[in-house]
Each structure stands twice: as structure tokens, then as C-alpha cells.
Amino acid sequence: MLSNFTEQPTTFSLPSIGSMVCPMYYNGYYHLFYQYNPKGAVWGNIVWAHSVSKDLVNWEALEHAIAPTEPFDIKGCWSGSATILPGNKPVIFYTGIDAHENQVQNYAIPQDSSDPYLRKWEKPAVGNPMVVADQGINASAFRDPTTAWHANGYW
């Protein structure tokens, strides 16, 4: 029974609503991104909410990191990953749903990478979408971009 499980954490962060997408550590702050529909408990209109913490216990909710605003994500900003690229450059890779219901892979970058809270994110027109489904690929099930790093012969 779960009540007899003694190895469970006593403190951990979960979003108050929505689904956790990914954590990221940048310039002294932990960033937690999670997706949800701010207009109700129904499928659709998905945004990436954003909270920050210095200690993983006390969290401050910020404005949404990304929301549907562009032709390549007008029907939602869905799953993906946040990471730090070489050169200490934060980036969000995510699945956008375009007006034709196709899932395409996009990216967003901070407007001001010197802001440790990374309050404002932008989705550059150049390079978005980054990846679209080729012929023969189901574009309605083409999602979940993630990152992997290769160092010292290991992934």
C-alpha cells in the first residue's frame, strides 16, 4: 500500500493545474514549465506556464512562457523540452498545432537572457517551424521534441 511506502519524497513541486513539461536550471534559478488551458478544463488552447525558484521549495508563478500566437502554433503550444544550449543559451523546443491541425516542431528563446527569471520568451519567425512532417508521416501525431547531449562518448 502506498501509505506504507517510506521512500516517497516529502517535498516536491507540482503545478497547481496542468501537466508538468520540464524543469530547467539557469543562472541560479530553477524553472518549471507546465502546460494547461487557461480558459478552462477542456482540451485545447494549450499554453506553457512558468514558475521559478531559488530553492525548489518556494515557487513564484510568472506569466506564460509561450502561448498560441503564431501561424505555426495558433491551435496550441504542446509538449516539448527546455534546455540550455552551448554558450549558456536557454531554449524551449515545443510542438505547435498549426491552422491545418498539423503538429510542427518549433522553438522559443528568451527576449533577455540576462534576466534570471526569463520572464519574456519570443518565437522567431526565422527558423519556425523547425521541423514539419514529411510525406507519408502522420502530421497529426508528430510531436514531443526533446534534447540529448553527447559528451565524452556518452549520450
N, CA and C of each residue as an Amber inpcrd file, in Angstrom:
protein
   465
   0.8360000  -1.1850000   0.0000000   0.0000000   0.0000000   0.0000000
   0.8760000   1.2430000   0.0000000   0.4290000   2.2560000  -0.6660000
   1.1860000   3.4860000  -0.7510000   1.4090000   4.1120000   0.6190000
   0.4630000   3.9730000   1.5260000   0.6090000   4.5910000   2.8440000
   1.7640000   3.9810000   3.6330000   2.1970000   2.7770000   3.2890000
   3.3250000   2.1480000   3.9590000   4.6510000   2.4180000   3.2520000
   4.6280000   3.1530000   2.1760000   5.8400000   3.4260000   1.4100000
   6.6360000   4.5140000   2.1200000   7.8270000   4.1930000   2.5940000
   8.6080000   5.1380000   3.3870000   9.6340000   5.9070000   2.5670000
   9.8050000   5.5710000   1.3110000  10.8140000   6.2220000   0.4880000
  10.2630000   7.3510000  -0.3790000   9.0050000   7.7260000  -0.2040000
   8.4490000   8.7740000  -1.0380000   8.9360000  10.1440000  -0.5760000
   9.1020000  11.0800000  -1.5130000   9.5750000  12.4080000  -1.1290000
   8.5390000  13.1240000  -0.2770000   9.0190000  13.9590000   0.6280000
   8.1020000  14.7250000   1.4610000   7.8370000  16.1010000   0.8810000
   8.7340000  16.5850000   0.0020000   8.5580000  17.8760000  -0.6380000
   8.9260000  17.7580000  -2.0980000   8.0350000  18.1780000  -2.9600000
   8.3370000  18.2330000  -4.3800000   7.3670000  19.2030000  -5.0300000
   7.7490000  19.7040000  -6.1850000   6.9140000  20.7020000  -6.8540000
   6.0330000  20.0520000  -7.8970000   4.7780000  20.3820000  -7.8430000
   3.8270000  20.0030000  -8.8780000   3.0490000  21.2430000  -9.2470000
   2.7480000  21.4210000 -10.5060000   1.9310000  22.5810000 -10.8610000
   0.5500000  22.4660000 -10.2160000  -0.0240000  23.6150000  -9.8730000
  -1.3570000  23.5910000  -9.2600000  -2.4140000  23.1520000 -10.2570000
  -2.1440000  23.3510000 -11.5440000  -3.0180000  22.8830000 -12.6150000
  -2.1500000  22.4320000 -13.7700000  -2.6820000  21.6180000 -14.6430000
  -1.9710000  21.2380000 -15.8540000  -0.9880000  20.0990000 -15.6660000
  -0.1740000  19.9010000 -16.7090000   0.8050000  18.8120000 -16.7440000
   2.2050000  19.3820000 -16.8030000   3.0840000  18.8670000 -15.9330000
   4.4520000  19.3290000 -15.9380000   5.1240000  18.9470000 -17.2580000
   5.8040000  19.8930000 -17.8730000   6.5130000  19.6350000 -19.1190000
   7.9710000  19.3580000 -18.8110000   8.6520000  20.3110000 -18.1880000
  10.0660000  20.0820000 -17.9180000  10.6240000  21.1250000 -16.9700000
  11.6480000  20.7150000 -16.2280000  12.3900000  21.6670000 -15.4040000
  13.6560000  22.1080000 -16.1390000  14.2170000  23.2150000 -15.6940000
  15.4760000  23.7070000 -16.2480000  16.1530000  24.5540000 -15.1740000
  17.4760000  24.4810000 -15.0820000  18.2360000  25.3200000 -14.1530000
  19.0400000  26.3210000 -14.9690000  18.9120000  27.6150000 -14.6360000
  19.5960000  28.6530000 -15.4130000  19.9570000  29.8240000 -14.5070000
  21.2280000  30.1410000 -14.4730000  21.7540000  31.3090000 -13.7450000
  21.2010000  31.4440000 -12.3240000  21.2420000  30.3340000 -11.5830000
  20.8560000  30.3790000 -10.1740000  19.3910000  30.1600000  -9.8840000
  18.5720000  29.9280000 -10.9060000  17.1430000  29.7080000 -10.7000000
  16.6940000  28.4110000 -11.3600000  15.7860000  27.7390000 -10.6730000
  15.1070000  26.5840000 -11.2510000  13.8560000  27.0910000 -11.9540000
  13.6300000  26.6070000 -13.1430000  12.4500000  26.9770000 -13.9250000
  11.6070000  25.7260000 -14.1310000  10.3320000  25.8310000 -13.8480000
   9.4070000  24.7320000 -14.0590000   8.3670000  25.1920000 -15.0790000
   8.2670000  24.4520000 -16.1650000   7.2950000  24.7570000 -17.2100000
   6.2030000  23.6900000 -17.1670000   4.9630000  24.1090000 -17.3200000
   3.8570000  23.1570000 -17.3520000   2.8010000  23.6720000 -18.3120000
   2.0630000  22.7300000 -18.8910000   1.0800000  23.1070000 -19.8860000
  -0.3360000  22.9350000 -19.3440000  -1.1910000  23.8550000 -19.7830000
  -2.6020000  23.7850000 -19.4010000  -3.4070000  24.7350000 -20.2850000
  -4.7090000  24.6500000 -20.1730000  -5.6110000  25.5390000 -20.8870000
  -6.1100000  26.5930000 -19.8950000  -5.6710000  27.8570000 -20.0250000
  -6.1020000  28.8860000 -19.0780000  -7.5750000  29.2720000 -19.2130000
  -8.2420000  28.7870000 -20.2590000  -9.6490000  29.1360000 -20.4780000
 -10.6130000  28.0730000 -19.9720000 -10.0910000  27.0210000 -19.3480000
 -10.9930000  26.0190000 -18.8000000 -10.3950000  24.6290000 -18.7970000
 -11.1170000  23.7300000 -18.1670000 -10.6700000  22.3470000 -18.0290000
 -11.1340000  21.5230000 -19.2240000 -10.7680000  21.9780000 -20.4030000
 -11.1020000  21.2770000 -21.6400000  -9.8550000  21.1990000 -22.5050000
  -9.8650000  20.2740000 -23.4420000  -8.7470000  20.0700000 -24.3600000
  -8.6420000  21.2600000 -25.3020000  -7.4350000  21.7470000 -25.5370000
  -7.2190000  22.8260000 -26.4870000  -6.6800000  24.0750000 -25.8290000
  -6.2710000  25.0470000 -26.6500000  -5.7380000  26.3340000 -26.1940000
  -4.5850000  26.1590000 -25.2120000  -3.7020000  25.2180000 -25.4780000
  -2.6380000  24.8860000 -24.5340000  -1.5200000  25.9260000 -24.5620000
  -1.1080000  26.3670000 -23.3680000   0.0000000  27.2960000 -23.1700000
   1.0620000  26.6240000 -22.2880000   2.2410000  27.2330000 -22.2380000
   3.2760000  26.8070000 -21.2880000   3.3100000  27.8300000 -20.1620000
   2.8820000  27.4220000 -18.9770000   3.0040000  28.2680000 -17.7970000
   4.4390000  28.1540000 -17.2900000   4.8280000  29.0520000 -16.3780000
   6.2300000  29.1540000 -15.9820000   6.3130000  29.6070000 -14.5310000
   7.0740000  28.8700000 -13.7310000   7.3450000  29.2470000 -12.3460000
   8.8390000  29.1560000 -12.1040000   9.3470000  29.9470000 -11.1350000
  10.7670000  29.9310000 -10.8090000  10.9780000  29.7590000  -9.3110000
  12.1510000  29.2290000  -8.9530000  12.5000000  29.0120000  -7.5520000
  14.0140000  29.0770000  -7.3900000  14.4520000  29.5630000  -6.2410000
  15.8740000  29.5090000  -5.8920000  16.1910000  28.2340000  -5.1190000
  15.1740000  27.6380000  -4.4470000  15.4460000  26.5510000  -3.5120000
  14.6300000  25.2770000  -3.7570000  13.8340000  25.2290000  -4.8030000
  12.9610000  24.0930000  -5.1350000  11.8280000  23.8780000  -4.1400000
  11.6690000  24.7930000  -3.1870000  10.5720000  24.6980000  -2.2200000
   9.5940000  25.8470000  -2.4310000  10.1170000  27.0430000  -2.5260000
   9.2940000  28.2350000  -2.7020000   9.2890000  28.6330000  -4.1740000
   8.0980000  28.6720000  -4.7660000   7.9580000  28.9140000  -6.1950000
   7.1850000  30.1970000  -6.4430000   7.5800000  30.9280000  -7.4740000
   6.8750000  32.1310000  -7.8990000   6.3300000  31.9080000  -9.3120000
   5.0330000  32.0340000  -9.4590000   4.4090000  31.8900000 -10.7780000
   4.6540000  33.1570000 -11.5890000   5.0500000  32.9750000 -12.8360000
   5.2750000  34.0870000 -13.7550000   4.2150000  34.0520000 -14.8490000
   4.2560000  35.0110000 -15.7570000   3.3300000  34.9590000 -16.8830000
   3.7150000  33.7910000 -17.7830000   2.8130000  33.3980000 -18.6600000
   3.0700000  32.2560000 -19.5390000   4.3560000  32.4620000 -20.3210000
   5.1200000  31.3830000 -20.4770000   6.3360000  31.4400000 -21.2860000
   5.9660000  31.5020000 -22.7660000   5.1000000  30.5930000 -23.2010000
   4.6460000  30.6070000 -24.5950000   3.1530000  30.3190000 -24.6520000
   2.5000000  30.9310000 -25.6280000   1.0570000  30.7630000 -25.8390000
   0.8130000  30.7950000 -27.3500000  -0.3210000  30.2750000 -27.8150000
  -0.6180000  30.2570000 -29.2470000  -0.7800000  31.6740000 -29.8070000
   0.1690000  32.1000000 -30.6360000   0.1160000  33.4460000 -31.2130000
   0.5460000  33.4830000 -32.6730000   1.1840000  32.4410000 -33.1540000
   1.7830000  32.4420000 -34.4880000   1.0910000  31.4140000 -35.3790000
   1.1960000  31.5500000 -36.6960000   0.5680000  30.5580000 -37.5770000
   1.0340000  29.1240000 -37.3060000   2.2710000  28.9510000 -36.8690000
   2.8070000  27.6100000 -36.6200000   2.4050000  27.0370000 -35.2670000
   1.6840000  27.7820000 -34.4260000   1.2130000  27.2350000 -33.1430000
  -0.1510000  27.7920000 -32.7450000  -0.8960000  28.2970000 -33.7140000
  -2.1400000  29.0150000 -33.4340000  -3.1810000  28.1670000 -32.7010000
  -3.0710000  26.8450000 -32.7880000  -4.0290000  25.9770000 -32.0880000
  -3.4250000  25.3000000 -30.8690000  -2.3050000  25.8170000 -30.3800000
  -1.7520000  25.3070000 -29.1290000  -0.2540000  25.1200000 -29.1460000
   0.3330000  25.3080000 -27.9620000   1.7610000  25.0950000 -27.7170000
   1.8680000  23.8710000 -26.8100000   2.1470000  22.7390000 -27.4110000
   2.0800000  21.4660000 -26.7160000   3.4430000  21.0010000 -26.2290000
   3.5750000  19.7330000 -25.9740000   4.7340000  19.1630000 -25.3000000
   6.0540000  19.4510000 -25.9940000   7.1060000  19.3470000 -25.2270000
   8.4470000  19.5980000 -25.7170000   9.4410000  19.5430000 -24.5840000
  10.4900000  20.3520000 -24.6840000  11.5210000  20.3620000 -23.6550000
  12.1960000  21.7270000 -23.6090000  12.7020000  22.0520000 -22.4430000
  13.5070000  23.2640000 -22.2630000  14.9140000  22.8050000 -21.9210000
  15.8940000  23.4900000 -22.4610000  17.2780000  23.0760000 -22.2260000
  18.1900000  24.2830000 -22.3650000  19.4540000  24.0610000 -22.0510000
  20.4790000  25.0770000 -22.2150000  21.4040000  24.6210000 -23.3340000
  21.4920000  25.4230000 -24.3850000  22.3800000  25.1130000 -25.4970000
  23.8060000  25.5520000 -25.1540000  24.7950000  25.0310000 -25.8680000
  26.1680000  25.5000000 -25.6460000  26.2300000  27.0280000 -25.7170000
  27.0720000  27.6050000 -24.8840000  27.1460000  29.0570000 -24.7910000
  26.1690000  29.6190000 -23.7740000  25.5840000  28.7380000 -22.9230000
  24.6330000  29.1320000 -21.8770000  23.4040000  29.8310000 -22.4650000
  22.8420000  29.2280000 -23.5230000  21.6830000  29.8000000 -24.2100000
  20.4420000  28.9510000 -23.9640000  19.4900000  29.4620000 -23.1570000
  18.2490000  28.7120000 -22.9220000  17.3660000  28.6890000 -24.1630000
  16.6550000  27.5840000 -24.3170000  15.7430000  27.4490000 -25.4520000
  14.6090000  26.5000000 -25.0630000  13.4450000  26.7390000 -25.6150000
  12.3060000  25.8280000 -25.4950000  12.0500000  25.2350000 -26.8780000
  12.0090000  23.9180000 -26.9640000  11.5690000  23.2230000 -28.1720000
  10.1750000  22.6910000 -27.8710000   9.2130000  22.9180000 -28.7540000
   7.8470000  22.5040000 -28.4520000   7.0870000  22.1510000 -29.7210000
   6.0060000  21.4300000 -29.5370000   5.1010000  21.0850000 -30.6310000
   4.0270000  22.1540000 -30.7360000   3.9080000  22.7360000 -31.9140000
   2.8250000  23.6730000 -32.1870000   1.7960000  22.9970000 -33.0760000
   0.5570000  23.3920000 -32.9130000  -0.5110000  22.9120000 -33.7970000
  -0.8760000  24.0690000 -34.7140000  -0.7040000  23.8610000 -36.0300000
  -0.9990000  24.9440000 -36.9660000  -2.4920000  24.9590000 -37.3180000
  -2.8790000  25.8930000 -38.1680000  -4.2960000  26.0610000 -38.5280000
  -4.8730000  24.8530000 -39.2480000  -4.0240000  23.9950000 -39.8170000
  -4.4750000  22.7940000 -40.5290000  -4.4630000  21.5590000 -39.6290000
  -4.2810000  21.7810000 -38.3130000  -4.2300000  20.7010000 -37.3150000
  -2.9770000  19.8370000 -37.4470000  -1.9460000  20.3430000 -38.1250000
  -0.6750000  19.6270000 -38.2250000   0.1980000  19.9600000 -37.0240000
   0.8950000  18.9620000 -36.5330000   1.8490000  19.1650000 -35.4480000
   3.2050000  19.4710000 -36.0710000   3.7920000  20.5970000 -35.6720000
   5.0860000  21.0300000 -36.1860000   5.9960000  21.3620000 -35.0070000
   7.2910000  21.2220000 -35.2060000   8.2440000  21.4540000 -34.1320000
   8.8030000  22.8680000 -34.2290000   8.7340000  23.5910000 -33.1190000
   9.1180000  24.9970000 -33.0520000  10.0950000  25.2370000 -31.9100000
  10.6020000  26.4720000 -31.8660000  11.4630000  26.8500000 -30.7450000
  11.1420000  28.2580000 -30.2880000  11.4910000  28.5410000 -29.0370000
  11.3450000  29.8690000 -28.4530000  12.6130000  30.1750000 -27.6660000
  12.9770000  31.4480000 -27.6390000  14.1660000  31.8840000 -26.9060000
  13.8010000  33.0630000 -26.0110000  14.5620000  33.2840000 -24.9480000
  14.2620000  34.4320000 -24.0890000  14.5320000  35.7520000 -24.8150000
  13.6990000  36.7360000 -24.5550000  13.9550000  38.0650000 -25.1080000
  15.1820000  38.6890000 -24.4480000  15.4010000  38.3590000 -23.1660000
  16.5370000  38.9160000 -22.4290000  17.1770000  37.8010000 -21.6020000
  18.2260000  37.1960000 -22.1220000  18.8400000  36.0670000 -21.4100000
  19.5990000  36.5080000 -20.1620000  19.7620000  37.8220000 -19.9410000
  20.3890000  38.2850000 -18.6980000  19.3870000  38.3350000 -17.5450000
  18.1000000  38.2310000 -17.8400000  17.0600000  38.1750000 -16.8110000
  17.0350000  36.7660000 -16.2350000  17.4550000  36.5540000 -14.9730000
  17.4900000  35.1970000 -14.4350000  16.1110000  34.5390000 -14.3540000
  15.0390000  35.3480000 -14.3430000  13.6840000  34.8040000 -14.3190000
  13.2090000  34.3800000 -15.7140000  13.8960000  34.8330000 -16.7550000
  13.4900000  34.5190000 -18.1370000  11.9990000  34.7930000 -18.3280000
  11.5870000  36.0070000 -17.9900000  10.1690000  36.3670000 -17.9850000
   9.5170000  36.4060000 -19.3570000  10.2330000  36.8500000 -20.3670000
   9.6430000  37.0310000 -21.7010000  10.3320000  36.1160000 -22.7100000
   9.5170000  35.3730000 -23.4590000  10.0290000  34.4640000 -24.4880000
   9.4950000  34.9070000 -25.8380000  10.2940000  34.6960000 -26.8850000
   9.8560000  35.0160000 -28.2380000  10.0290000  33.8090000 -29.1350000
   9.1840000  33.7510000 -30.1430000   9.2050000  32.6540000 -31.1260000
   9.6330000  33.2470000 -32.4630000  10.9160000  33.1790000 -32.7940000
  11.3970000  33.8280000 -34.0180000  10.6810000  33.3150000 -35.2690000
  10.3760000  34.2300000 -36.1690000   9.7500000  33.8350000 -37.4430000
  10.7420000  33.0520000 -38.2950000  12.0070000  33.4440000 -38.2330000
  13.0430000  32.7420000 -38.9930000  13.3700000  31.4350000 -38.2730000
  13.1980000  30.3370000 -38.9680000  13.5040000  29.0280000 -38.3920000
  12.3240000  28.3030000 -37.7920000  11.1720000  28.9490000 -37.7050000
   9.9730000  28.2950000 -37.1880000   8.9570000  28.1340000 -38.3150000
   8.3460000  26.9910000 -38.4670000   8.6740000  25.7820000 -37.7050000
  10.0390000  25.2160000 -38.1050000  10.6670000  24.5320000 -37.1500000
  11.9780000  23.9320000 -37.4010000  11.8460000  22.6440000 -38.1830000
  10.8270000  21.8500000 -37.8450000  10.6460000  20.5410000 -38.4640000
   9.1580000  20.3470000 -38.7540000   8.8590000  19.8870000 -39.9540000
   7.4960000  19.5220000 -40.3270000   7.5070000  18.0720000 -40.7980000
   6.3810000  17.4200000 -40.7070000   6.2880000  16.0120000 -41.1130000
   6.4450000  15.8800000 -42.6280000   7.2710000  14.9420000 -43.0510000
   7.4320000  14.6320000 -44.4780000   6.2090000  13.8820000 -44.9900000
   6.1110000  13.7810000 -46.3110000   5.0710000  12.9520000 -46.9140000
   5.1580000  11.5500000 -46.3270000   4.0310000  10.9580000 -46.0590000
   3.9980000   9.6080000 -45.5020000   4.0590000   9.5740000 -43.9840000
   4.2970000  10.7130000 -43.3470000   4.3100000  10.8030000 -41.8810000
   2.9870000  11.4130000 -41.4360000   2.3820000  10.8550000 -40.4180000
   1.1210000  11.3610000 -39.8920000   1.3730000  12.6840000 -39.1620000
   1.0350000  13.7900000 -39.7860000   1.2980000  15.1110000 -39.2140000
   0.4070000  15.4300000 -38.0160000  -0.5800000  14.5920000 -37.7290000
  -1.4050000  14.8150000 -36.5390000  -0.8600000  14.0540000 -35.3320000
   0.2570000  13.3680000 -35.5190000   0.8970000  12.6260000 -34.4230000
   2.4150000  12.7680000 -34.5470000   2.8760000  14.0060000 -34.6780000
   4.2800000  14.3090000 -34.9280000   4.7310000  15.3000000 -33.8650000
   5.0400000  14.7810000 -32.6790000   5.2080000  15.6900000 -31.5390000
   6.3400000  15.2650000 -30.6040000   6.4710000  16.0610000 -29.5440000
   7.3470000  15.8020000 -28.4000000   8.8360000  15.9520000 -28.7030000
   9.2680000  17.1260000 -29.1800000  10.7060000  17.2970000 -29.3860000
  11.4410000  17.2900000 -28.0500000  12.5920000  16.6800000 -28.0390000
  13.4030000  16.6300000 -26.8310000  14.8570000  16.7910000 -27.2170000
  15.7040000  16.9070000 -26.2450000  17.1270000  17.1090000 -26.4990000
  17.9320000  15.9690000 -25.8830000  19.1020000  15.7890000 -26.4190000
  20.0690000  14.8290000 -25.8750000  21.4540000  15.4140000 -26.1330000
  22.3490000  15.1810000 -25.2140000  23.7010000  15.7150000 -25.3570000
  24.6860000  14.5690000 -25.4510000  25.6740000  14.7210000 -26.3070000
  26.7370000  13.7400000 -26.4780000  28.0200000  14.3480000 -25.9400000
  28.6100000  13.7330000 -24.9290000  29.8590000  14.2260000 -24.3490000
  30.7000000  13.0370000 -23.9090000  31.9760000  13.1040000 -24.1950000
  32.9140000  12.0640000 -23.7860000  32.4760000  10.6770000 -24.2420000
  31.8610000  10.5850000 -25.4150000  31.4410000   9.3000000 -25.9540000
  30.1450000   8.7660000 -25.3990000  29.4360000   9.5650000 -24.5770000
  28.1790000   9.1190000 -23.9720000  27.0480000  10.0420000 -24.3510000
  25.8340000   9.4860000 -24.4660000  24.6380000  10.2850000 -24.6720000
  24.0030000  10.5300000 -23.3400000
